[in-house]
Amino acid sequence: MRPERAVILVTGGSRGIGAATAQALAADGWAVALTYRTNSDAAAQVVSLIEAEGGAAAALMLDVTDPDSADAVLEQASKALDGPVLGLINNAGVRADDLAVSLDDDAWDSVLETNLTGAFRLTRSALRGMIRARYGRVVNIASVVGPRANAGQANYAAAKAGLIGFTKTAAVEVARRGVTINAVAPGFVRTDMTDGVLDDAVLAAIPARRAGEPQEVAACVSFLASDAAAYVTGSTLFVDGGMSA
Ligand SMILES: NC(=O)c1ccc[n+]([C@@H]2O[C@H](COP(=O)([O-])OP(=O)(O)OC[C@H]3O[C@@H](n4cnc5c(N)ncnc54)[C@H](OP(=O)(O)O)[C@@H]3O)[C@@H](O)[C@H]2O)c1
């Protein structure tokens, strides 16, 4: 059972999937620390929405590419919400698309640092407290891209496939400690990240013939973070309208 006053950290909680996930987890009874990199106003608005529903939330600044940020943000989250951090949603992500033949080192490094290395560092730091508590929930937001090819996204695909591999191995390392680590792999979801991408050709290639909504991803994260999912670990849940089928 989730201990009382448990805090969950949602990276990139200011917008899109992260904002919807922060709200869903608060409704589930988690105290939610949501992070933003630049968008403090948007993050404050998500906190207000959660508080208006009777939930507990705090907004914290975090750049997941800063190697020294992981321990500090976990400590800030615990202090701000007065509880142990026993949940982590690695959601912060970026894309910088180009064909592999012309992809430059900056586009490769920034996408790998944000989407993969950032998630690794935070998970490493958070696991220490979770193992001590013998309770923890980590959910990594991967993508259908990685398991599936998508021309123009070799860096993003490498990061997300890496995140799924990391999820599986880290999960088996901590499974007997009451800590689960899973991935959620969305297809095309209507957020700023897909602004200008969701044209008729893209939608026609999705078996469900529509994009997903951030709340549909949040519902899956909510399940994996719940006590009901205690026996689910190392798995990847695709939320993609059938794209990976
Ligand atoms: N949308 C899709 O179709 C889709 C599909 C598959 C997977 N995903 C994955 O789902 C996750 C969320 O995507 P989204 O569509 O909701 O994206 P989004 O609307 O572009 O939001 C991205 C979030 O990540 C934060 N962020 C970006 N760089 C960061 C950094 N270096 N450190 C900390 N935070 C950072 C942003 O903070 P600021 O607001 O402060 O900039 C923002 O909160 C990502 O991992 C993405 O790869 C999305």
The ligand as an SDF file (V2000), in Angstrom:
LIG
                    3D

 48 52  0  0  0  0  0  0  0  0999 V2000
    3.1390   14.3240  -27.9170 N   0  0  0  0  0  0  0  0  0  0  0  0
    3.3660   13.1340  -28.4550 C   0  0  0  0  0  0  0  0  0  0  0  0
    2.7990   12.7740  -29.4920 O   0  0  0  0  0  0  0  0  0  0  0  0
    4.3150   12.1710  -27.7870 C   0  0  0  0  0  0  0  0  0  0  0  0
    4.3900   10.8750  -28.3150 C   0  0  0  0  0  0  0  0  0  0  0  0
    5.2360    9.9610  -27.7140 C   0  0  0  0  0  0  0  0  0  0  0  0
    5.9840   10.3230  -26.6270 C   0  0  0  0  0  0  0  0  0  0  0  0
    5.9010   11.5900  -26.1420 N   0  0  0  0  0  0  0  0  0  0  0  0
    6.7370   11.9070  -24.9790 C   0  0  0  0  0  0  0  0  0  0  0  0
    5.9150   12.3800  -23.9300 O   0  0  0  0  0  0  0  0  0  0  0  0
    6.6550   13.3070  -23.1330 C   0  0  0  0  0  0  0  0  0  0  0  0
    5.8700   14.6140  -23.0080 C   0  0  0  0  0  0  0  0  0  0  0  0
    5.6410   15.0990  -24.3010 O   0  0  0  0  0  0  0  0  0  0  0  0
    4.6470   16.3040  -24.6240 P   0  0  0  0  0  0  0  0  0  0  0  0
    4.1170   16.0410  -25.9660 O   0  0  0  0  0  0  0  0  0  0  0  0
    3.7320   16.5270  -23.4840 O   0  0  0  0  0  0  0  0  0  0  0  0
    5.7210   17.4860  -24.7420 O   0  0  0  0  0  0  0  0  0  0  0  0
    5.6050   19.0890  -24.6060 P   0  0  0  0  0  0  0  0  0  0  0  0
    4.1720   19.4970  -24.6380 O   0  0  0  0  0  0  0  0  0  0  0  0
    6.5540   19.6250  -25.6010 O   0  0  0  0  0  0  0  0  0  0  0  0
    6.1570   19.3380  -23.1130 O   0  0  0  0  0  0  0  0  0  0  0  0
    7.4880   19.0140  -22.8220 C   0  0  0  0  0  0  0  0  0  0  0  0
    7.7220   19.1830  -21.3450 C   0  0  0  0  0  0  0  0  0  0  0  0
    9.0910   18.8190  -21.0560 O   0  0  0  0  0  0  0  0  0  0  0  0
    9.7220   19.9070  -20.3620 C   0  0  0  0  0  0  0  0  0  0  0  0
   11.1470   19.9110  -20.7050 N   0  0  0  0  0  0  0  0  0  0  0  0
   11.7070   20.0020  -21.9370 C   0  0  0  0  0  0  0  0  0  0  0  0
   13.0580   19.9700  -21.8300 N   0  0  0  0  0  0  0  0  0  0  0  0
   13.3500   19.8150  -20.5190 C   0  0  0  0  0  0  0  0  0  0  0  0
   14.5550   19.7390  -19.7640 C   0  0  0  0  0  0  0  0  0  0  0  0
   15.7600   19.7940  -20.3580 N   0  0  0  0  0  0  0  0  0  0  0  0
   14.4750   19.6020  -18.4290 N   0  0  0  0  0  0  0  0  0  0  0  0
   13.2750   19.5540  -17.8130 C   0  0  0  0  0  0  0  0  0  0  0  0
   12.0990   19.6510  -18.4510 N   0  0  0  0  0  0  0  0  0  0  0  0
   12.1290   19.7850  -19.7980 C   0  0  0  0  0  0  0  0  0  0  0  0
    8.9650   21.1500  -20.8020 C   0  0  0  0  0  0  0  0  0  0  0  0
    9.1360   22.2060  -19.8340 O   0  0  0  0  0  0  0  0  0  0  0  0
    8.7630   23.7730  -20.2050 P   0  0  0  0  0  0  0  0  0  0  0  0
    7.2780   23.8290  -20.3700 O   0  0  0  0  0  0  0  0  0  0  0  0
    9.2220   24.5770  -19.0380 O   0  0  0  0  0  0  0  0  0  0  0  0
    9.4870   24.0720  -21.4680 O   0  0  0  0  0  0  0  0  0  0  0  0
    7.5410   20.6080  -20.8680 C   0  0  0  0  0  0  0  0  0  0  0  0
    6.9610   20.5630  -19.5840 O   0  0  0  0  0  0  0  0  0  0  0  0
    8.0130   13.4610  -23.8160 C   0  0  0  0  0  0  0  0  0  0  0  0
    8.9540   12.6040  -23.2120 O   0  0  0  0  0  0  0  0  0  0  0  0
    7.7400   13.0110  -25.2360 C   0  0  0  0  0  0  0  0  0  0  0  0
    8.8970   12.5320  -25.8770 O   0  0  0  0  0  0  0  0  0  0  0  0
    5.0850   12.5270  -26.6950 C   0  0  0  0  0  0  0  0  0  0  0  0
  1  2  1  0
  2  3  2  0
  2  4  1  0
  4  5  1  0
  4 48  2  0
  5  6  2  0
  6  7  1  0
  7  8  2  0
  8  9  1  0
  8 48  1  0
  9 10  1  0
  9 46  1  0
 10 11  1  0
 11 12  1  0
 11 44  1  0
 12 13  1  0
 13 14  1  0
 14 15  2  0
 14 16  1  0
 14 17  1  0
 17 18  1  0
 18 19  2  0
 18 20  1  0
 18 21  1  0
 21 22  1  0
 22 23  1  0
 23 24  1  0
 23 42  1  0
 24 25  1  0
 25 26  1  0
 25 36  1  0
 26 27  1  0
 26 35  1  0
 27 28  2  0
 28 29  1  0
 29 30  1  0
 29 35  2  0
 30 31  1  0
 30 32  2  0
 32 33  1  0
 33 34  2  0
 34 35  1  0
 36 37  1  0
 36 42  1  0
 37 38  1  0
 38 39  2  0
 38 40  1  0
 38 41  1  0
 42 43  1  0
 44 45  1  0
 44 46  1  0
 46 47  1  0
M  CHG  2   8   1  16  -1
M  END
$$$$
